[in-house]
Amino acid sequence: MAHVDTYLERRMFAKRLIDDSTGCWNWTGYCDDSGYGAMAFQGRSERVHRVAAWLWLDYDFEQPDVWAMRLHVLHHCNNPRCFNPEHLYLGDNVANSSDARKAGTTAKHSLRKLTDEQVNEIRNLLDLGVPHRKIVEVVDFETNTQTVSMIRRGLYYADVKKGSE
Ligand SMILES: [Zn+2]
């Protein structure tokens, strides 16, 4: 993972309202004029989805492309309040403008490879202490140890109810 800051994670989870229909993690704290969630971060005000990308997606504020405004944190779901790392991706200006043109939100189903049942199967195996690599073998589909790790930390598939079948 890019950065580990459990205190910051806790602050963000405290202001997270998960939308069951879209899977969006809506920021319940302050939002700026453009509708983006904002929070204090490293001594400044920063947009929450950018902080999420820093925490979970290897987004680096020190990159020259970030400074030059050529690299953006974009939303698959087109929801500026959302900071679900599953709905975020990094892209350039071209991606940014096409992202803005896209209407509607289908992020939950278009991006996801695992069914709710498979997510719960992974959770059960995690509870049993099965190593991540083994889980990928056992469950045998398009997943990888990083996805398993993100499920364990509650970052991926957070809206899938435990034990729902
Ligand atoms: Zn979203």
Residues whose N, C-alpha, C, O or C-beta is under 5 A from the ligand:
A	BS01	ZN	C24 W25 C77 N79 C82 N84 H87
